Amino acid sequence: MPDSSFFNKNKYAKKRITDFSDENLYRFLIESRKAELVHILSVLPFWVWIIISRVEVMLLMLLYALIANIPCIIIQRYNRPRIKEYLNRRKEL
């Protein structure tokens, strides 16, 4: 999935982790939290469509918002615990 670095090369790229330092992995965790929040907040404005359109359009926009954002949220929630576990195992060594 593309991330913000796709559009702006100065942004932190989450697509592939090439630096496995603790500092970089903690940054990855922060970036993944921000990405998840952005996708959750992206779902919320669907209700605006009821002001300018019918209920059917609002439901269609809700469906679109969920289809477009739920996979991204799932990816963040899948990766974050794995990175945390990796960091914890490294600390134990």
C-alpha positions as protocol buffer text, in pm:
chain_id: "A"
residue {
  index: 1
  type: MET
  ca { x: 0 y: 0 z: 0 }
}
residue {
  index: 2
  type: PRO
  ca { x: 135 y: 345 z: -77 }
}
residue {
  index: 3
  type: ASP
  ca { x: 210 y: 576 z: 212 }
}
residue {
  index: 4
  type: SER
  ca { x: 277 y: 948 z: 243 }
}
residue {
  index: 5
  type: SER
  ca { x: 634 y: 904 z: 118 }
}
residue {
  index: 6
  type: PHE
  ca { x: 486 y: 808 z: -219 }
}
residue {
  index: 7
  type: PHE
  ca { x: 382 y: 1172 z: -269 }
}
residue {
  index: 8
  type: ASN
  ca { x: 655 y: 1343 z: -67 }
}
residue {
  index: 9
  type: LYS
  ca { x: 1000 y: 1187 z: -61 }
}
residue {
  index: 10
  type: ASN
  ca { x: 1087 y: 1377 z: 260 }
}
residue {
  index: 11
  type: LYS
  ca { x: 824 y: 1182 z: 459 }
}
residue {
  index: 12
  type: TYR
  ca { x: 901 y: 870 z: 660 }
}
residue {
  index: 13
  type: ALA
  ca { x: 854 y: 561 z: 441 }
}
residue {
  index: 14
  type: LYS
  ca { x: 670 y: 277 z: 613 }
}
residue {
  index: 15
  type: LYS
  ca { x: 656 y: 45 z: 315 }
}
residue {
  index: 16
  type: ARG
  ca { x: 986 y: -129 z: 390 }
}
residue {
  index: 17
  type: ILE
  ca { x: 1197 y: -118 z: 701 }
}
residue {
  index: 18
  type: THR
  ca { x: 1561 y: -97 z: 601 }
}
residue {
  index: 19
  type: ASP
  ca { x: 1701 y: 36 z: 929 }
}
residue {
  index: 20
  type: PHE
  ca { x: 1636 y: -196 z: 1225 }
}
residue {
  index: 21
  type: SER
  ca { x: 1783 y: 33 z: 1489 }
}
residue {
  index: 22
  type: ASP
  ca { x: 1573 y: 90 z: 1800 }
}
residue {
  index: 23
  type: GLU
  ca { x: 1537 y: 457 z: 1714 }
}
residue {
  index: 24
  type: ASN
  ca { x: 1402 y: 385 z: 1368 }
}
residue {
  index: 25
  type: LEU
  ca { x: 1165 y: 114 z: 1491 }
}
residue {
  index: 26
  type: TYR
  ca { x: 1023 y: 348 z: 1756 }
}
residue {
  index: 27
  type: ARG
  ca { x: 975 y: 608 z: 1486 }
}
residue {
  index: 28
  type: PHE
  ca { x: 796 y: 345 z: 1277 }
}
residue {
  index: 29
  type: LEU
  ca { x: 560 y: 280 z: 1570 }
}
residue {
  index: 30
  type: ILE
  ca { x: 481 y: 650 z: 1601 }
}
residue {
  index: 31
  type: GLU
  ca { x: 425 y: 684 z: 1228 }
}
residue {
  index: 32
  type: SER
  ca { x: 197 y: 381 z: 1223 }
}
residue {
  index: 33
  type: ARG
  ca { x: -13 y: 531 z: 1504 }
}
residue {
  index: 34
  type: LYS
  ca { x: -43 y: 855 z: 1311 }
}
residue {
  index: 35
  type: ALA
  ca { x: -139 y: 666 z: 995 }
}
residue {
  index: 36
  type: GLU
  ca { x: -406 y: 470 z: 1179 }
}
residue {
  index: 37
  type: LEU
  ca { x: -551 y: 788 z: 1330 }
}
residue {
  index: 38
  type: VAL
  ca { x: -564 y: 956 z: 989 }
}
residue {
  index: 39
  type: HIS
  ca { x: -755 y: 661 z: 843 }
}
residue {
  index: 40
  type: ILE
  ca { x: -997 y: 649 z: 1136 }
}
residue {
  index: 41
  type: LEU
  ca { x: -1063 y: 1022 z: 1102 }
}
residue {
  index: 42
  type: SER
  ca { x: -1108 y: 979 z: 726 }
}
residue {
  index: 43
  type: VAL
  ca { x: -1413 y: 762 z: 786 }
}
residue {
  index: 44
  type: LEU
  ca { x: -1594 y: 1015 z: 1004 }
}
residue {
  index: 45
  type: PRO
  ca { x: -1691 y: 1284 z: 747 }
}
residue {
  index: 46
  type: PHE
  ca { x: -1925 y: 1049 z: 557 }
}
residue {
  index: 47
  type: TRP
  ca { x: -2225 y: 1191 z: 744 }
}
residue {
  index: 48
  type: VAL
  ca { x: -2178 y: 1530 z: 575 }
}
residue {
  index: 49
  type: TRP
  ca { x: -2331 y: 1379 z: 263 }
}
residue {
  index: 50
  type: ILE
  ca { x: -2673 y: 1356 z: 430 }
}
residue {
  index: 51
  type: ILE
  ca { x: -2681 y: 1736 z: 448 }
}
residue {
  index: 52
  type: ILE
  ca { x: -2645 y: 1774 z: 73 }
}
residue {
  index: 53
  type: SER
  ca { x: -2792 y: 1446 z: -49 }
}
residue {
  index: 54
  type: ARG
  ca { x: -3022 y: 1155 z: 26 }
}
residue {
  index: 55
  type: VAL
  ca { x: -2966 y: 886 z: 288 }
}
residue {
  index: 56
  type: GLU
  ca { x: -2874 y: 637 z: 15 }
}
residue {
  index: 57
  type: VAL
  ca { x: -2582 y: 855 z: -91 }
}
residue {
  index: 58
  type: MET
  ca { x: -2468 y: 889 z: 271 }
}
residue {
  index: 59
  type: LEU
  ca { x: -2472 y: 509 z: 309 }
}
residue {
  index: 60
  type: LEU
  ca { x: -2282 y: 471 z: -16 }
}
residue {
  index: 61
  type: MET
  ca { x: -2020 y: 719 z: 111 }
}
residue {
  index: 62
  type: LEU
  ca { x: -1996 y: 528 z: 440 }
}
residue {
  index: 63
  type: LEU
  ca { x: -1941 y: 206 z: 248 }
}
residue {
  index: 64
  type: TYR
  ca { x: -1673 y: 372 z: 36 }
}
residue {
  index: 65
  type: ALA
  ca { x: -1502 y: 523 z: 343 }
}
residue {
  index: 66
  type: LEU
  ca { x: -1493 y: 184 z: 513 }
}
residue {
  index: 67
  type: ILE
  ca { x: -1367 y: -4 z: 208 }
}
residue {
  index: 68
  type: ALA
  ca { x: -1095 y: 256 z: 148 }
}
residue {
  index: 69
  type: ASN
  ca { x: -976 y: 288 z: 508 }
}
residue {
  index: 70
  type: ILE
  ca { x: -1035 y: -39 z: 695 }
}
residue {
  index: 71
  type: PRO
  ca { x: -754 y: -228 z: 513 }
}
residue {
  index: 72
  type: CYS
  ca { x: -508 y: 49 z: 606 }
}
residue {
  index: 73
  type: ILE
  ca { x: -619 y: 40 z: 971 }
}
residue {
  index: 74
  type: ILE
  ca { x: -584 y: -339 z: 978 }
}
residue {
  index: 75
  type: ILE
  ca { x: -232 y: -318 z: 833 }
}
residue {
  index: 76
  type: GLN
  ca { x: -125 y: -72 z: 1104 }
}
residue {
  index: 77
  type: ARG
  ca { x: -279 y: -284 z: 1378 }
}
residue {
  index: 78
  type: TYR
  ca { x: -114 y: -597 z: 1236 }
}
residue {
  index: 79
  type: ASN
  ca { x: 236 y: -451 z: 1205 }
}
residue {
  index: 80
  type: ARG
  ca { x: 258 y: -255 z: 1529 }
}
residue {
  index: 81
  type: PRO
  ca { x: 242 y: -553 z: 1771 }
}
residue {
  index: 82
  type: ARG
  ca { x: 497 y: -739 z: 1560 }
}
residue {
  index: 83
  type: ILE
  ca { x: 742 y: -450 z: 1581 }
}
residue {
  index: 84
  type: LYS
  ca { x: 681 y: -415 z: 1957 }
}
residue {
  index: 85
  type: GLU
  ca { x: 745 y: -787 z: 2005 }
}
residue {
  index: 86
  type: TYR
  ca { x: 1067 y: -761 z: 1803 }
}
residue {
  index: 87
  type: LEU
  ca { x: 1186 y: -469 z: 2017 }
}
residue {
  index: 88
  type: ASN
  ca { x: 1100 y: -654 z: 2338 }
}
residue {
  index: 89
  type: ARG
  ca { x: 1292 y: -963 z: 2227 }
}
residue {
  index: 90
  type: ARG
  ca { x: 1594 y: -748 z: 2143 }
}
residue {
  index: 91
  type: LYS
  ca { x: 1586 y: -591 z: 2488 }
}
residue {
  index: 92
  type: GLU
  ca { x: 1588 y: -935 z: 2650 }
}
residue {
  index: 93
  type: LEU
  ca { x: 1908 y: -1035 z: 2473 }
}
